[in-house]
Amino acid sequence: MLRWLFAAVVAGILTVFAFLLVTGEYLNDGPVLFRVTAEHGVHKGDVFVVCGWAAGLLSEAGLLVATRRR
């Protein structure tokens, strides 16, 4: 049970950091791939952040499944 609590905390922190990176402005935003509104859009750098977020959550799920089999 404690393992799932730790996993939820890690997933929450990873999600918040990804959200902050996607909604903020940083040096490597890259070009806008498509516009969401007149002032906001999805940048090339956002795709990298989302892929990192997905890889982190999939890795965490893999660790939970691997430790459950023992």
Gaussian input, Z-matrix of N, CA and C with variables (Angstrom, degrees):
# hf/3-21g

backbone

0 1
 N
 C     1     B1
 C     2     B2     1     A1
 N     3     B3     2     A2     1     D1
 C     4     B4     3     A3     2     D2
 C     5     B5     4     A4     3     D3
 N     6     B6     5     A5     4     D4
 C     7     B7     6     A6     5     D5
 C     8     B8     7     A7     6     D6
 N     9     B9     8     A8     7     D7
 C    10    B10     9     A9     8     D8
 C    11    B11    10    A10     9     D9
 N    12    B12    11    A11    10    D10
 C    13    B13    12    A12    11    D11
 C    14    B14    13    A13    12    D12
 N    15    B15    14    A14    13    D13
 C    16    B16    15    A15    14    D14
 C    17    B17    16    A16    15    D15
 N    18    B18    17    A17    16    D16
 C    19    B19    18    A18    17    D17
 C    20    B20    19    A19    18    D18
 N    21    B21    20    A20    19    D19
 C    22    B22    21    A21    20    D20
 C    23    B23    22    A22    21    D21
 N    24    B24    23    A23    22    D22
 C    25    B25    24    A24    23    D23
 C    26    B26    25    A25    24    D24
 N    27    B27    26    A26    25    D25
 C    28    B28    27    A27    26    D26
 C    29    B29    28    A28    27    D27
 N    30    B30    29    A29    28    D28
 C    31    B31    30    A30    29    D29
 C    32    B32    31    A31    30    D30
 N    33    B33    32    A32    31    D31
 C    34    B34    33    A33    32    D32
 C    35    B35    34    A34    33    D33
 N    36    B36    35    A35    34    D34
 C    37    B37    36    A36    35    D35
 C    38    B38    37    A37    36    D36
 N    39    B39    38    A38    37    D37
 C    40    B40    39    A39    38    D38
 C    41    B41    40    A40    39    D39
 N    42    B42    41    A41    40    D40
 C    43    B43    42    A42    41    D41
 C    44    B44    43    A43    42    D42
 N    45    B45    44    A44    43    D43
 C    46    B46    45    A45    44    D44
 C    47    B47    46    A46    45    D45
 N    48    B48    47    A47    46    D46
 C    49    B49    48    A48    47    D47
 C    50    B50    49    A49    48    D48
 N    51    B51    50    A50    49    D49
 C    52    B52    51    A51    50    D50
 C    53    B53    52    A52    51    D51
 N    54    B54    53    A53    52    D52
 C    55    B55    54    A54    53    D53
 C    56    B56    55    A55    54    D54
 N    57    B57    56    A56    55    D55
 C    58    B58    57    A57    56    D56
 C    59    B59    58    A58    57    D57
 N    60    B60    59    A59    58    D58
 C    61    B61    60    A60    59    D59
 C    62    B62    61    A61    60    D60
 N    63    B63    62    A62    61    D61
 C    64    B64    63    A63    62    D62
 C    65    B65    64    A64    63    D63
 N    66    B66    65    A65    64    D64
 C    67    B67    66    A66    65    D65
 C    68    B68    67    A67    66    D66
 N    69    B69    68    A68    67    D67
 C    70    B70    69    A69    68    D68
 C    71    B71    70    A70    69    D69
 N    72    B72    71    A71    70    D70
 C    73    B73    72    A72    71    D71
 C    74    B74    73    A73    72    D72
 N    75    B75    74    A74    73    D73
 C    76    B76    75    A75    74    D74
 C    77    B77    76    A76    75    D75
 N    78    B78    77    A77    76    D76
 C    79    B79    78    A78    77    D77
 C    80    B80    79    A79    78    D78
 N    81    B81    80    A80    79    D79
 C    82    B82    81    A81    80    D80
 C    83    B83    82    A82    81    D81
 N    84    B84    83    A83    82    D82
 C    85    B85    84    A84    83    D83
 C    86    B86    85    A85    84    D84
 N    87    B87    86    A86    85    D85
 C    88    B88    87    A87    86    D86
 C    89    B89    88    A88    87    D87
 N    90    B90    89    A89    88    D88
 C    91    B91    90    A90    89    D89
 C    92    B92    91    A91    90    D90
 N    93    B93    92    A92    91    D91
 C    94    B94    93    A93    92    D92
 C    95    B95    94    A94    93    D93
 N    96    B96    95    A95    94    D94
 C    97    B97    96    A96    95    D95
 C    98    B98    97    A97    96    D96
 N    99    B99    98    A98    97    D97
 C   100   B100    99    A99    98    D98
 C   101   B101   100   A100    99    D99
 N   102   B102   101   A101   100   D100
 C   103   B103   102   A102   101   D101
 C   104   B104   103   A103   102   D102
 N   105   B105   104   A104   103   D103
 C   106   B106   105   A105   104   D104
 C   107   B107   106   A106   105   D105
 N   108   B108   107   A107   106   D106
 C   109   B109   108   A108   107   D107
 C   110   B110   109   A109   108   D108
 N   111   B111   110   A110   109   D109
 C   112   B112   111   A111   110   D110
 C   113   B113   112   A112   111   D111
 N   114   B114   113   A113   112   D112
 C   115   B115   114   A114   113   D113
 C   116   B116   115   A115   114   D114
 N   117   B117   116   A116   115   D115
 C   118   B118   117   A117   116   D116
 C   119   B119   118   A118   117   D117
 N   120   B120   119   A119   118   D118
 C   121   B121   120   A120   119   D119
 C   122   B122   121   A121   120   D120
 N   123   B123   122   A122   121   D121
 C   124   B124   123   A123   122   D122
 C   125   B125   124   A124   123   D123
 N   126   B126   125   A125   124   D124
 C   127   B127   126   A126   125   D125
 C   128   B128   127   A127   126   D126
 N   129   B129   128   A128   127   D127
 C   130   B130   129   A129   128   D128
 C   131   B131   130   A130   129   D129
 N   132   B132   131   A131   130   D130
 C   133   B133   132   A132   131   D131
 C   134   B134   133   A133   132   D132
 N   135   B135   134   A134   133   D133
 C   136   B136   135   A135   134   D134
 C   137   B137   136   A136   135   D135
 N   138   B138   137   A137   136   D136
 C   139   B139   138   A138   137   D137
 C   140   B140   139   A139   138   D138
 N   141   B141   140   A140   139   D139
 C   142   B142   141   A141   140   D140
 C   143   B143   142   A142   141   D141
 N   144   B144   143   A143   142   D142
 C   145   B145   144   A144   143   D143
 C   146   B146   145   A145   144   D144
 N   147   B147   146   A146   145   D145
 C   148   B148   147   A147   146   D146
 C   149   B149   148   A148   147   D147
 N   150   B150   149   A149   148   D148
 C   151   B151   150   A150   149   D149
 C   152   B152   151   A151   150   D150
 N   153   B153   152   A152   151   D151
 C   154   B154   153   A153   152   D152
 C   155   B155   154   A154   153   D153
 N   156   B156   155   A155   154   D154
 C   157   B157   156   A156   155   D155
 C   158   B158   157   A157   156   D156
 N   159   B159   158   A158   157   D157
 C   160   B160   159   A159   158   D158
 C   161   B161   160   A160   159   D159
 N   162   B162   161   A161   160   D160
 C   163   B163   162   A162   161   D161
 C   164   B164   163   A163   162   D162
 N   165   B165   164   A164   163   D163
 C   166   B166   165   A165   164   D164
 C   167   B167   166   A166   165   D165
 N   168   B168   167   A167   166   D166
 C   169   B169   168   A168   167   D167
 C   170   B170   169   A169   168   D168
 N   171   B171   170   A170   169   D169
 C   172   B172   171   A171   170   D170
 C   173   B173   172   A172   171   D171
 N   174   B174   173   A173   172   D172
 C   175   B175   174   A174   173   D173
 C   176   B176   175   A175   174   D174
 N   177   B177   176   A176   175   D175
 C   178   B178   177   A177   176   D176
 C   179   B179   178   A178   177   D177
 N   180   B180   179   A179   178   D178
 C   181   B181   180   A180   179   D179
 C   182   B182   181   A181   180   D180
 N   183   B183   182   A182   181   D181
 C   184   B184   183   A183   182   D182
 C   185   B185   184   A184   183   D183
 N   186   B186   185   A185   184   D184
 C   187   B187   186   A186   185   D185
 C   188   B188   187   A187   186   D186
 N   189   B189   188   A188   187   D187
 C   190   B190   189   A189   188   D188
 C   191   B191   190   A190   189   D189
 N   192   B192   191   A191   190   D190
 C   193   B193   192   A192   191   D191
 C   194   B194   193   A193   192   D192
 N   195   B195   194   A194   193   D193
 C   196   B196   195   A195   194   D194
 C   197   B197   196   A196   195   D195
 N   198   B198   197   A197   196   D196
 C   199   B199   198   A198   197   D197
 C   200   B200   199   A199   198   D198
 N   201   B201   200   A200   199   D199
 C   202   B202   201   A201   200   D200
 C   203   B203   202   A202   201   D201
 N   204   B204   203   A203   202   D202
 C   205   B205   204   A204   203   D203
 C   206   B206   205   A205   204   D204
 N   207   B207   206   A206   205   D205
 C   208   B208   207   A207   206   D206
 C   209   B209   208   A208   207   D207

   B1=1.4496
   B2=1.5279
   B3=1.3131
   B4=1.4602
   B5=1.5277
   B6=1.3242
   B7=1.4641
   B8=1.5329
   B9=1.3522
   B10=1.4600
   B11=1.5289
   B12=1.3124
   B13=1.4625
   B14=1.5237
   B15=1.3280
   B16=1.4635
   B17=1.5229
   B18=1.3213
   B19=1.4667
   B20=1.5293
   B21=1.3291
   B22=1.4599
   B23=1.5263
   B24=1.3159
   B25=1.4705
   B26=1.5282
   B27=1.3210
   B28=1.4697
   B29=1.5268
   B30=1.3293
   B31=1.4642
   B32=1.5235
   B33=1.3214
   B34=1.4587
   B35=1.5162
   B36=1.3182
   B37=1.4652
   B38=1.5247
   B39=1.3168
   B40=1.4661
   B41=1.5270
   B42=1.3178
   B43=1.4614
   B44=1.5225
   B45=1.3184
   B46=1.4705
   B47=1.5181
   B48=1.3261
   B49=1.4629
   B50=1.5277
   B51=1.3231
   B52=1.4677
   B53=1.5258
   B54=1.3355
   B55=1.4611
   B56=1.5257
   B57=1.3316
   B58=1.4660
   B59=1.5219
   B60=1.3251
   B61=1.4616
   B62=1.5274
   B63=1.3064
   B64=1.4611
   B65=1.5258
   B66=1.3217
   B67=1.4657
   B68=1.5185
   B69=1.3269
   B70=1.4602
   B71=1.5139
   B72=1.3082
   B73=1.4588
   B74=1.5207
   B75=1.3129
   B76=1.4468
   B77=1.5144
   B78=1.3173
   B79=1.4622
   B80=1.5245
   B81=1.3053
   B82=1.4593
   B83=1.5267
   B84=1.3208
   B85=1.4660
   B86=1.5228
   B87=1.3049
   B88=1.4578
   B89=1.5156
   B90=1.3145
   B91=1.4664
   B92=1.5293
   B93=1.3178
   B94=1.4663
   B95=1.5231
   B96=1.3305
   B97=1.4656
   B98=1.5220
   B99=1.3322
   B100=1.4643
   B101=1.5189
   B102=1.3126
   B103=1.4598
   B104=1.5225
   B105=1.3510
   B106=1.4556
   B107=1.5211
   B108=1.3330
   B109=1.4635
   B110=1.5176
   B111=1.3202
   B112=1.4686
   B113=1.5293
   B114=1.3380
   B115=1.4634
   B116=1.5206
   B117=1.3258
   B118=1.4667
   B119=1.5261
   B120=1.3186
   B121=1.4579
   B122=1.5121
   B123=1.3167
   B124=1.4621
   B125=1.5226
   B126=1.3358
   B127=1.4557
   B128=1.5250
   B129=1.3152
   B130=1.4622
   B131=1.5258
   B132=1.3116
   B133=1.4626
   B134=1.5169
   B135=1.3295
   B136=1.4657
   B137=1.5268
   B138=1.3163
   B139=1.4647
   B140=1.5310
   B141=1.3203
   B142=1.4644
   B143=1.5255
   B144=1.3258
   B145=1.4662
   B146=1.5255
   B147=1.3250
   B148=1.4616
   B149=1.5325
   B150=1.3237
   B151=1.4665
   B152=1.5283
   B153=1.3232
   B154=1.4636
   B155=1.5130
   B156=1.3318
   B157=1.4653
   B158=1.5268
   B159=1.3196
   B160=1.4673
   B161=1.5296
   B162=1.3226
   B163=1.4664
   B164=1.5307
   B165=1.3227
   B166=1.4619
   B167=1.5184
   B168=1.3355
   B169=1.4586
   B170=1.5277
   B171=1.3224
   B172=1.4659
   B173=1.5263
   B174=1.3180
   B175=1.4648
   B176=1.5142
   B177=1.3121
   B178=1.4643
   B179=1.5325
   B180=1.3153
   B181=1.4675
   B182=1.5281
   B183=1.3205
   B184=1.4576
   B185=1.5122
   B186=1.3158
   B187=1.4640
   B188=1.5264
   B189=1.3165
   B190=1.4618
   B191=1.5257
   B192=1.3252
   B193=1.4665
   B194=1.5245
   B195=1.3262
   B196=1.4617
   B197=1.5233
   B198=1.3203
   B199=1.4550
   B200=1.5168
   B201=1.3206
   B202=1.4549
   B203=1.5340
   B204=1.3260
   B205=1.4590
   B206=1.5111
   B207=1.3064
   B208=1.4759
   B209=1.4745
   A1=111.15
   A2=116.08
   A3=120.62
   A4=111.02
   A5=115.95
   A6=121.19
   A7=110.48
   A8=117.20
   A9=120.97
   A10=111.38
   A11=117.70
   A12=121.07
   A13=110.21
   A14=116.22
   A15=120.32
   A16=110.98
   A17=116.72
   A18=120.66
   A19=110.80
   A20=117.34
   A21=120.80
   A22=111.22
   A23=117.13
   A24=120.91
   A25=110.05
   A26=117.65
   A27=121.18
   A28=110.39
   A29=117.27
   A30=120.86
   A31=111.04
   A32=117.27
   A33=120.81
   A34=112.25
   A35=116.75
   A36=120.85
   A37=110.64
   A38=117.01
   A39=121.51
   A40=110.75
   A41=116.92
   A42=121.48
   A43=111.49
   A44=117.24
   A45=120.52
   A46=110.60
   A47=118.10
   A48=120.47
   A49=111.33
   A50=117.65
   A51=120.54
   A52=110.40
   A53=117.08
   A54=121.00
   A55=110.65
   A56=117.30
   A57=120.60
   A58=111.37
   A59=117.49
   A60=119.97
   A61=111.83
   A62=117.09
   A63=120.09
   A64=111.30
   A65=117.91
   A66=120.29
   A67=113.34
   A68=117.73
   A69=120.52
   A70=112.44
   A71=114.72
   A72=121.10
   A73=107.92
   A74=116.79
   A75=121.34
   A76=108.89
   A77=116.84
   A78=121.70
   A79=113.50
   A80=118.31
   A81=120.95
   A82=112.20
   A83=117.50
   A84=120.30
   A85=111.36
   A86=115.25
   A87=120.20
   A88=110.81
   A89=115.60
   A90=118.92
   A91=111.49
   A92=115.52
   A93=121.24
   A94=108.21
   A95=116.54
   A96=120.92
   A97=110.60
   A98=116.55
   A99=120.83
   A100=109.35
   A101=114.79
   A102=121.18
   A103=110.60
   A104=115.32
   A105=121.58
   A106=108.83
   A107=116.40
   A108=123.16
   A109=106.78
   A110=116.72
   A111=119.99
   A112=111.66
   A113=117.08
   A114=120.52
   A115=113.53
   A116=118.29
   A117=121.28
   A118=110.06
   A119=114.16
   A120=119.43
   A121=110.31
   A122=115.10
   A123=121.57
   A124=107.27
   A125=115.51
   A126=121.46
   A127=110.39
   A128=114.53
   A129=120.57
   A130=110.63
   A131=118.31
   A132=122.78
   A133=112.81
   A134=117.25
   A135=121.08
   A136=111.02
   A137=116.44
   A138=120.58
   A139=109.66
   A140=117.34
   A141=122.35
   A142=110.87
   A143=117.43
   A144=121.75
   A145=110.55
   A146=117.43
   A147=121.57
   A148=110.32
   A149=117.81
   A150=120.29
   A151=111.43
   A152=117.55
   A153=121.05
   A154=112.02
   A155=116.16
   A156=121.08
   A157=110.67
   A158=116.43
   A159=120.60
   A160=110.95
   A161=117.35
   A162=120.72
   A163=110.66
   A164=117.14
   A165=120.83
   A166=112.58
   A167=116.46
   A168=119.45
   A169=111.76
   A170=117.73
   A171=120.15
   A172=111.45
   A173=117.02
   A174=120.59
   A175=111.11
   A176=116.04
   A177=120.21
   A178=110.75
   A179=116.52
   A180=120.21
   A181=110.43
   A182=117.23
   A183=120.78
   A184=112.52
   A185=117.05
   A186=120.59
   A187=111.05
   A188=117.25
   A189=119.97
   A190=111.31
   A191=116.35
   A192=120.04
   A193=110.64
   A194=117.44
   A195=121.57
   A196=111.71
   A197=118.05
   A198=120.66
   A199=111.12
   A200=117.90
   A201=121.22
   A202=111.25
   A203=118.05
   A204=122.31
   A205=113.61
   A206=117.52
   A207=121.13
   A208=112.93
   D1=-39.76
   D2=178.98
   D3=-64.44
   D4=-34.67
   D5=178.60
   D6=-60.20
   D7=-41.61
   D8=179.88
   D9=-68.93
   D10=-33.68
   D11=176.35
   D12=-64.37
   D13=-47.07
   D14=177.76
   D15=-60.95
   D16=-41.00
   D17=179.16
   D18=-63.69
   D19=-39.58
   D20=178.89
   D21=-66.17
   D22=-38.53
   D23=177.93
   D24=-64.68
   D25=-45.95
   D26=179.32
   D27=-62.15
   D28=-44.48
   D29=179.32
   D30=-62.83
   D31=-39.66
   D32=178.72
   D33=-64.93
   D34=-45.31
   D35=179.48
   D36=-64.46
   D37=-43.72
   D38=178.79
   D39=-61.23
   D40=-40.34
   D41=179.69
   D42=-67.31
   D43=-42.22
   D44=179.32
   D45=-64.47
   D46=-44.28
   D47=178.55
   D48=-62.88
   D49=-41.97
   D50=177.90
   D51=-63.20
   D52=-42.04
   D53=178.39
   D54=-61.06
   D55=-43.94
   D56=179.61
   D57=-63.93
   D58=-38.81
   D59=178.93
   D60=-68.30
   D61=-38.99
   D62=-177.94
   D63=-72.71
   D64=-37.20
   D65=-176.92
   D66=-86.56
   D67=-16.73
   D68=-178.47
   D69=-91.27
   D70=-177.90
   D71=176.70
   D72=-113.90
   D73=133.51
   D74=178.19
   D75=-143.51
   D76=169.66
   D77=-171.36
   D78=-62.54
   D79=-35.32
   D80=-175.07
   D81=-100.41
   D82=37.23
   D83=177.55
   D84=-55.67
   D85=-43.37
   D86=-176.93
   D87=80.19
   D88=-179.27
   D89=-178.69
   D90=-71.80
   D91=156.84
   D92=177.86
   D93=-75.92
   D94=124.34
   D95=178.48
   D96=-81.01
   D97=-43.97
   D98=171.82
   D99=-155.74
   D100=150.43
   D101=-177.34
   D102=-89.20
   D103=138.07
   D104=175.12
   D105=-93.74
   D106=-46.93
   D107=173.58
   D108=-132.57
   D109=-175.56
   D110=-179.64
   D111=-64.47
   D112=-29.75
   D113=-176.11
   D114=-108.36
   D115=-8.48
   D116=-176.03
   D117=-128.60
   D118=149.41
   D119=178.03
   D120=-159.47
   D121=176.29
   D122=177.27
   D123=-97.62
   D124=120.34
   D125=-179.29
   D126=-93.85
   D127=164.52
   D128=177.72
   D129=-60.46
   D130=-36.95
   D131=178.54
   D132=-66.53
   D133=-27.76
   D134=178.80
   D135=-65.99
   D136=-35.58
   D137=178.67
   D138=-62.61
   D139=-40.76
   D140=177.40
   D141=-62.43
   D142=-42.02
   D143=179.56
   D144=-64.45
   D145=-45.17
   D146=-179.32
   D147=-64.81
   D148=-39.91
   D149=177.19
   D150=-64.46
   D151=-39.32
   D152=176.67
   D153=-65.99
   D154=-39.81
   D155=176.99
   D156=-62.20
   D157=-46.05
   D158=-179.86
   D159=-64.68
   D160=-41.62
   D161=178.86
   D162=-63.49
   D163=-39.56
   D164=178.44
   D165=-64.37
   D166=-44.64
   D167=179.77
   D168=-69.08
   D169=-37.99
   D170=176.70
   D171=-65.90
   D172=-37.93
   D173=176.82
   D174=-64.94
   D175=-41.04
   D176=178.19
   D177=-64.19
   D178=-42.47
   D179=177.41
   D180=-62.89
   D181=-39.22
   D182=176.99
   D183=-62.72
   D184=-39.57
   D185=177.16
   D186=-65.89
   D187=-40.17
   D188=179.04
   D189=-64.67
   D190=-41.75
   D191=179.79
   D192=-68.42
   D193=-40.75
   D194=-178.81
   D195=-65.42
   D196=-39.17
   D197=-179.69
   D198=-77.34
   D199=-21.14
   D200=179.29
   D201=-74.64
   D202=-30.03
   D203=-177.18
   D204=-70.16
   D205=-22.52
   D206=-175.74
   D207=-67.79

